[in-house]
Amino acid sequence: MTGTRKIVLGGVFGALIALTTAYLKIPLGMGYIHLGDGLIFASVGALGFAAAIPAAVGSALADLMAGYQAYIPATFVIKGLMALVAAMIVRGAKGRLAFLAFVPAALLMMAGYFAFECVLYSPQTALAAIAGNAVQASAGVAVGAVLLPAVKKSLK
């Protein structure tokens, strides 16, 4: 893939991550889930390690657009690391089970937000958010699993 194509794909993924995170929310009793994490994982399939940039920037922009400014620095770091971990693992994975590389990355996301919310709020509040973060992480892995083969196929 050429450098120009990678930059363009990174910009497209960053914008899609920002928009789907900030505006395509599926309400649940304990909050909501969004499709942004699934697109982060899809970007890993397209961009490899470079997916960390649109993951970090797009997710941080989503926090800005959705009114979660306190989360911007943590989200930037957590989502960037999430993409890096997924890229490291998925690089060696082959076949239909490649999406399982997203599970450790999703667990990292949950741990990152738990630690951040312990500092921002309290350990009790962070514990209360674990269920919602687990549902979000699961949704991200599921959406990523659906999108990954399509993304890889479209790049060939």
C-alpha positions in Angstrom: 0.0 0.0 0.0 1.4 3.4 -0.9 2.0 6.1 1.7 -0.7 8.3 0.1 -3.3 5.6 0.2 -2.4 4.8 3.9 -2.8 8.5 4.8 -6.2 8.7 3.1 -7.4 5.5 4.7 -6.2 6.7 8.1 -8.2 9.9 7.6 -11.3 8.1 6.5 -11.1 5.6 9.4 -10.4 8.5 11.9 -13.5 10.3 10.7 -15.6 7.2 10.7 -14.4 6.3 14.2 -15.2 9.8 15.5 -18.7 9.9 13.9 -19.8 6.4 14.8 -18.5 6.8 18.4 -20.1 10.2 19.0 -23.4 9.8 17.1 -24.3 6.2 16.4 -25.2 5.1 19.9 -27.3 2.2 20.8 -28.9 2.9 24.2 -28.8 0.3 27.0 -30.1 0.5 30.6 -26.6 1.1 31.9 -25.5 3.6 29.2 -24.9 3.0 25.5 -22.7 1.2 23.1 -21.3 2.6 19.9 -19.7 1.2 16.7 -16.4 3.1 17.0 -14.4 0.3 18.6 -15.4 -2.1 15.8 -14.1 0.4 13.3 -10.9 0.7 15.3 -10.5 -3.0 14.8 -11.4 -2.8 11.1 -8.7 -0.1 10.7 -6.2 -2.5 12.2 -7.0 -4.9 9.4 -6.4 -2.1 6.8 -3.5 -0.1 8.4 -1.7 -2.4 10.8 0.2 -0.5 13.4 -0.6 2.8 11.7 -4.2 2.3 12.9 -3.2 3.7 16.3 -3.3 7.2 14.8 -6.9 7.2 13.6 -8.0 5.2 16.6 -6.5 7.7 19.0 -7.5 10.9 17.1 -10.9 9.7 16.0 -11.9 8.5 19.5 -10.6 11.7 21.2 -12.5 13.8 18.7 -15.6 11.8 19.5 -15.2 12.7 23.2 -14.9 16.3 22.2 -18.0 16.2 20.0 -20.1 14.2 22.5 -19.3 16.5 25.5 -16.9 14.1 27.3 -13.9 16.5 27.4 -12.5 15.1 30.7 -12.0 11.8 28.9 -10.1 13.1 25.9 -6.5 12.5 27.1 -7.3 9.1 28.5 -9.2 8.1 25.4 -6.4 9.2 23.1 -3.9 7.0 24.9 -6.3 4.0 25.6 -7.7 3.8 22.1 -4.2 4.3 20.5 -2.8 1.5 22.6 -5.9 -0.7 21.9 -5.1 -0.5 18.2 -1.4 -1.2 18.7 -2.1 -4.3 20.8 -4.6 -5.5 18.2 -2.2 -4.9 15.4 0.6 -6.7 17.2 -1.5 -9.8 17.7 -3.6 -9.8 14.5 -0.3 -9.6 12.5 0.6 -13.1 13.4 -3.0 -14.5 13.3 -4.4 -16.1 10.2 -7.8 -17.2 9.0 -11.2 -16.9 10.5 -10.0 -16.6 14.1 -7.8 -13.5 13.5 -10.5 -11.4 15.2 -9.6 -13.1 18.5 -6.7 -10.8 18.5 -9.2 -8.1 19.4 -10.1 -9.6 22.8 -6.8 -8.7 24.6 -7.1 -5.2 23.1 -10.7 -4.9 24.3 -9.6 -6.0 27.8 -6.8 -3.4 27.7 -9.5 -0.8 26.9 -11.5 -1.9 29.9 -8.5 -1.8 32.2 -7.5 1.6 30.9 -10.9 3.2 31.6 -11.1 1.5 34.9 -7.8 3.0 36.0 -8.8 6.4 34.6 -12.2 6.4 36.3 -10.6 5.4 39.6 -8.6 8.6 39.5 -11.3 10.8 37.9 -14.1 9.6 40.2 -13.5 6.8 42.7 -12.8 3.1 42.7 -16.5 2.4 43.5 -17.6 4.4 40.4 -15.0 2.7 38.2 -16.3 -0.7 39.4 -19.8 0.2 38.6 -18.7 1.1 35.0 -17.1 -2.3 34.4 -20.3 -4.0 33.1 -21.0 -1.2 30.6 -17.4 -1.2 29.4 -17.6 -5.0 29.1 -20.7 -4.8 26.9 -19.0 -2.0 24.8 -15.8 -4.1 24.5 -17.8 -7.2 23.4 -19.7 -5.1 20.8 -16.4 -3.7 19.5 -15.0 -7.2 19.1 -18.1 -8.5 17.4 -18.3 -5.6 14.9 -14.6 -5.9 14.3 -15.0 -9.6 13.6 -17.6 -8.9 11.0 -15.7 -6.0 9.4 -12.2 -7.5 9.4 -12.6 -10.1 6.6 -14.4 -7.5 4.4 -11.6 -4.9 5.0 -8.9 -7.4 4.2 -10.7 -8.6 1.1 -11.3 -5.1 -0.2 -7.5 -4.2 0.1 -6.4 -7.1 -2.1 
